[in-house]
C-alpha cells in the first residue's frame, strides 16, 4: 500500500483540525446570533409597548430621549387645515 509523506500527513491533519475548530466556532457564533436576535425582538416588543402607553397618555408625540421633553406630532392634514382656517379669517 502506498502512503503520503509524514510531512504531507501532518499538514493535512493540521488543516483538518483547523477546519473542525472553525466549524465549531461558526456553530457557537450562530447560537450567539440566535440569542441576540431573540433579545432584540423582546426589547423591540417592550419598546413598542411603552410607545403604545405613551400614545394613550399623551397622544401622538415625539420624545426627546435626553431630557424627556416631548412635542405633539402634527399631521400634514392638520397643518393644511390650520393654514386654510387662518387664511379664511383674514
C-alpha positions in Angstrom: 0.0 0.0 0.0 1.3 3.5 -0.9 1.5 6.3 1.7 1.9 10.1 1.6 4.9 11.5 3.3 4.9 12.2 7.1 5.1 15.9 6.3 2.1 15.8 4.0 0.1 13.8 6.5 1.0 16.3 9.3 -0.1 19.1 7.0 -3.4 17.6 6.0 -4.1 16.5 9.6 -3.3 20.0 10.9 -5.6 21.7 8.3 -8.4 19.2 9.1 -8.2 20.1 12.8 -8.3 23.8 11.9 -11.4 23.3 9.8 -13.1 21.4 12.6 -12.2 24.2 15.0 -13.6 26.8 12.6 -16.8 24.8 12.2 -17.3 24.7 16.0 -16.7 28.4 16.3 -19.2 29.1 13.5 -21.8 27.0 15.3 -21.1 28.9 18.5 -21.5 32.2 16.7 -24.8 31.1 15.2 -26.1 30.3 18.7 -24.9 33.7 19.9 -26.6 35.3 16.9 -29.9 33.5 17.6 -29.8 34.6 21.3 -29.0 38.2 20.3 -31.9 38.2 17.8 -34.2 36.9 20.4 -33.1 39.6 22.8 -33.5 42.3 20.1 -37.0 41.1 19.3 -38.0 41.1 23.0 -36.6 44.5 23.5 -38.5 45.8 20.5 -41.7 44.4 21.8 -41.1 46.1 25.2 -40.2 49.4 23.4 -43.4 49.2 21.3 -45.4 48.5 24.4 -44.1 51.7 26.1 -44.8 53.6 22.9 -48.4 52.5 23.0 -48.7 53.5 26.6 -47.2 56.9 25.9 -49.6 57.4 23.0 -52.5 56.6 25.3 -51.3 59.0 27.9 -50.1 61.9 25.7 -51.4 61.4 22.2 -49.1 61.2 19.1 -45.8 62.7 20.4 -42.1 62.8 19.7 -40.0 62.4 22.9 -36.5 63.9 23.4 -34.7 60.9 24.9 -32.1 63.1 26.6 -34.4 65.3 28.7 -37.8 63.7 28.5 -39.5 66.7 26.9 -42.0 66.0 24.1 -43.7 67.7 21.2 -47.0 66.8 19.7 -46.7 65.4 16.2 -48.7 67.4 13.8 -50.1 65.6 10.8 -49.8 67.2 7.3 -53.6 67.4 7.0 -53.9 69.3 10.3 -51.3 71.8 9.2 -53.1 72.4 5.9 -56.4 72.8 7.7 -54.9 75.3 10.1 -53.5 77.3 7.2 -56.8 77.3 5.4 -58.7 78.4 8.6 -56.1 81.2 9.2 -56.4 82.5 5.7 -60.2 82.4 5.8 -60.3 84.5 8.9 -58.1 87.3 7.4 
